[in-house]
Amino acid sequence: YKAGKVALNPPTLARNFISNLFQVNMSGIRVDRVPGVAYDGAKGLYTKDIDFRKFERYGGFKTNFSQSELREVLAKYDKLKGSTTDNFFMGIADLTRYYGKIDDIYKLGLFKDALHNQGMSPADAAIFAHKWGMDYSLTSRSIKHIRRTVLPMSTYYYKIAPLIAETLVKRPLNIAKWAAVPYI
C-alpha cells in the first residue's frame, strides 16, 4: 500500500522533486541557482565524482544512481509482466528503494554547493546537506514509531517544521515570495 501511495506514485514523485526545490531555496540558495544544484547532484551521482566520494564518507547515502541501476529498474519492470502476485509485490518492494534517489540528488547538490560556493568544510557541508535535504533516517525513535504505526508521513512534518521556522526567522522573503505567487 505504502509503495503504491508514495514511492511508485508519479504525483508523489513529482511533489517530492518540487518540495526539494523549495527546500534548497529555503536553505539560502538563490532560486535561480536551484536547478543547477539539482543538476550538479545528479551529475555527481552519475559520475561518482570526488565530491560524491567525500559525501559518501560523511554518510551521504549508501547507494548511487548509476546507469546499471537504471537498467536494473527497467529489468525489474520487465520481470513483473505476467508474473505471479507474489513476484509482482516483491518486485514492487524492490523498486521502492529508487524513490530515495530524488533526495540523494538534492543532498549531493547541496553538499557540492556548500563546499564550492559557500566555502564550508566537508564536515559542515555534509551537516548542511543532511539538514536541508532532510535525511529521514536521522529522527527520534518516537517519530519512527509513529511513522510505522499511525501517521506514515509524520517524519516529513517533523523535519520540515523547524526548517520553515528557521527560514521565516532568517530569510522570510524566501517563503513570502512563494506565498505571493498565486496573487501575482
Backbone torsions as a table, in degrees:
resi	resn	phi	psi	omega
1	TYR	NA	-50.4	-177.3
2	LYS	-64.2	-38.2	178.3
3	ALA	-59.5	-43.2	-179.5
4	GLY	-70.3	-32.9	-178.1
5	LYS	-85.9	-18.6	-176.4
6	VAL	-122.3	-77.9	-167.1
7	ALA	-66.9	-28.6	-177.9
8	LEU	-112.7	16.9	-178.3
9	ASN	-99.7	111.3	-176.9
10	PRO	-53.3	-42.9	177.0
11	PRO	-61.6	-36.9	178.5
12	THR	-67.8	-40.5	176.0
13	LEU	-58.9	-44.3	179.3
14	ALA	-63.6	-43.9	179.1
15	ARG	-62.2	-40.4	178.9
16	ASN	-62.8	-44.4	179.1
17	PHE	-61.3	-45.3	-178.0
18	ILE	-70.6	-40.9	179.8
19	SER	-62.8	-33.2	176.6
20	ASN	-66.2	-34.3	175.5
21	LEU	-59.2	-45.0	179.4
22	PHE	-65.1	-42.0	-179.4
23	GLN	-62.7	-40.8	177.9
24	VAL	-61.9	-43.2	178.4
25	ASN	-65.7	-39.8	178.3
26	MET	-62.5	-26.3	-179.0
27	SER	-69.4	-12.3	-179.7
28	GLY	114.2	-3.3	178.0
29	ILE	-81.4	128.8	-178.4
30	ARG	-56.1	144.9	-175.7
31	VAL	-59.9	-33.1	180.0
32	ASP	-71.6	-17.5	179.4
33	ARG	-94.5	-12.1	-175.4
34	VAL	-59.5	-46.6	178.5
35	PRO	-59.6	-34.6	177.4
36	GLY	-66.3	-36.1	176.9
37	VAL	-63.7	-44.8	178.2
38	ALA	-63.1	-42.8	179.3
39	TYR	-62.1	-45.5	179.4
40	ASP	-61.4	-38.5	177.6
41	GLY	-65.5	-45.0	179.4
42	ALA	-64.3	-42.7	179.7
43	LYS	-65.0	-41.2	178.9
44	GLY	-64.6	-38.1	176.8
45	LEU	-66.1	-39.3	-177.9
46	TYR	-69.6	-43.9	-174.5
47	THR	-90.7	-12.5	-175.7
48	LYS	53.8	50.1	-177.3
49	ASP	-68.1	-177.2	-176.3
50	ILE	-62.4	-36.5	178.7
51	ASP	-68.5	-35.6	174.1
52	PHE	-56.9	-48.1	-178.0
53	ARG	-66.0	-37.6	176.8
54	LYS	-63.8	-47.8	-178.0
55	PHE	-64.8	-35.6	177.0
56	GLU	-61.8	-41.4	178.2
57	ARG	-64.5	-28.1	178.6
58	TYR	-92.2	17.5	175.4
59	GLY	78.7	24.3	-176.7
60	GLY	-61.0	-39.1	-180.0
61	PHE	-169.6	165.7	-178.0
62	LYS	-107.1	-11.3	-179.7
63	THR	-130.8	178.3	177.3
64	ASN	-135.3	165.4	-174.6
65	PHE	-103.6	73.2	-176.7
66	SER	-94.7	166.7	179.4
67	GLN	-61.9	-34.4	179.3
68	SER	-62.9	-35.8	177.7
69	GLU	-69.7	-35.9	175.7
70	LEU	-62.3	-42.1	176.7
71	ARG	-62.4	-37.6	179.2
72	GLU	-62.3	-41.1	177.6
73	VAL	-59.4	-48.3	-179.6
74	LEU	-63.0	-39.7	178.8
75	ALA	-64.2	-38.3	178.8
76	LYS	-65.4	-40.7	176.8
77	TYR	-61.5	-42.3	178.5
78	ASP	-61.0	-40.1	180.0
79	LYS	-65.2	-31.1	-176.8
80	LEU	-70.0	-23.2	-178.7
81	LYS	-64.4	120.7	176.9
82	GLY	71.8	16.0	-178.0
83	SER	-87.4	170.3	176.6
84	THR	-71.8	167.0	-179.6
85	THR	-59.6	-43.8	-180.0
86	ASP	-60.6	-47.2	179.6
87	ASN	-63.4	-36.7	178.3
88	PHE	-59.7	-51.3	-177.8
89	PHE	-69.3	-33.1	175.6
90	MET	-65.1	-41.3	178.1
91	GLY	-64.4	-41.1	177.5
92	ILE	-61.4	-45.2	179.3
93	ALA	-60.5	-39.8	178.3
94	ASP	-64.3	-38.0	-177.1
95	LEU	-69.4	-25.1	-176.0
96	THR	-64.1	-21.3	-178.7
97	ARG	-67.3	-17.7	179.4
98	TYR	-79.6	-15.8	178.4
99	TYR	-58.5	-39.3	-178.8
100	GLY	-67.5	-12.8	-179.4
101	LYS	-64.9	-28.3	177.1
102	ILE	-59.6	-46.6	179.2
103	ASP	-66.5	-36.8	178.0
104	ASP	-61.3	-40.1	178.6
105	ILE	-58.9	-49.3	-177.7
106	TYR	-69.5	-39.7	179.7
107	LYS	-63.2	-43.4	178.2
108	LEU	-65.4	-39.9	176.8
109	GLY	-61.2	-42.3	176.8
110	LEU	-63.4	-41.8	178.4
111	PHE	-60.4	-48.5	-179.0
112	LYS	-62.4	-42.4	179.9
113	ASP	-64.3	-43.0	179.7
114	ALA	-62.7	-37.9	178.8
115	LEU	-69.0	-51.3	-168.0
116	HIS	-93.3	-25.2	-177.4
117	ASN	-112.0	-21.6	-178.7
118	GLN	-110.1	-5.0	176.1
119	GLY	70.0	23.9	179.2
120	MET	-79.8	155.9	172.4
121	SER	-71.4	160.5	177.7
122	PRO	-55.8	-39.5	179.8
123	ALA	-64.8	-46.3	179.1
124	ASP	-66.8	-37.2	178.0
125	ALA	-63.8	-37.9	178.6
126	ALA	-66.6	-42.0	178.3
127	ILE	-63.1	-44.2	178.2
128	PHE	-58.5	-46.8	-178.5
129	ALA	-65.6	-41.0	178.4
130	HIS	-66.6	-36.1	-179.3
131	LYS	-68.6	-56.6	-173.8
132	TRP	-81.2	-19.2	173.6
133	GLY	-89.4	-0.7	176.9
134	MET	50.4	79.3	174.8
135	ASP	-71.7	107.2	-175.3
136	TYR	-69.9	-16.6	178.8
137	SER	-76.4	-19.5	179.8
138	LEU	-93.9	82.9	179.6
139	THR	-150.3	165.0	-177.0
140	SER	-71.3	157.5	179.8
141	ARG	-63.0	-35.1	-179.3
142	SER	-65.2	-40.6	177.9
143	ILE	-66.7	-41.3	177.1
144	LYS	-60.1	-39.7	178.3
145	HIS	-65.9	-45.0	178.8
146	ILE	-60.9	-40.6	179.5
147	ARG	-61.9	-40.7	-178.0
148	ARG	-76.8	-19.4	-173.3
149	THR	-114.0	-62.2	-168.8
150	VAL	-101.1	-50.2	-174.1
151	LEU	-123.7	96.3	-175.3
152	PRO	-60.4	-27.6	-177.2
153	MET	-99.8	13.2	-174.7
154	SER	-63.0	-30.6	-178.1
155	THR	-62.5	-38.8	180.0
156	TYR	-58.5	-49.1	-178.4
157	TYR	-65.7	-37.7	177.7
158	TYR	-62.1	-37.9	-177.7
159	LYS	-84.0	-38.0	-173.5
160	ILE	-78.8	-31.2	-176.6
161	ALA	-56.3	-49.4	179.2
162	PRO	-67.6	-28.3	177.9
163	LEU	-69.3	-40.7	176.9
164	ILE	-64.3	-44.6	179.6
165	ALA	-60.2	-45.6	178.9
166	GLU	-61.9	-41.5	-179.7
167	THR	-66.0	-40.9	178.6
168	LEU	-61.7	-33.8	180.0
169	VAL	-79.8	-48.0	-172.5
170	LYS	-88.7	-34.7	-175.7
171	ARG	-141.4	63.7	-173.7
172	PRO	-59.0	-29.9	179.9
173	LEU	-68.2	-22.5	177.6
174	ASN	-65.1	-26.8	176.5
175	ILE	-97.5	-39.0	-177.8
176	ALA	-58.9	-37.7	-177.8
177	LYS	-64.0	-35.7	179.9
178	TRP	-74.3	-33.7	177.1
179	ALA	-67.4	-28.0	-178.7
180	ALA	-81.1	-17.7	-176.1
181	VAL	-53.7	-46.3	-179.7
182	PRO	-61.4	-26.3	-177.9
183	TYR	-85.5	-14.6	-179.3
184	ILE	-85.8	NA	NA
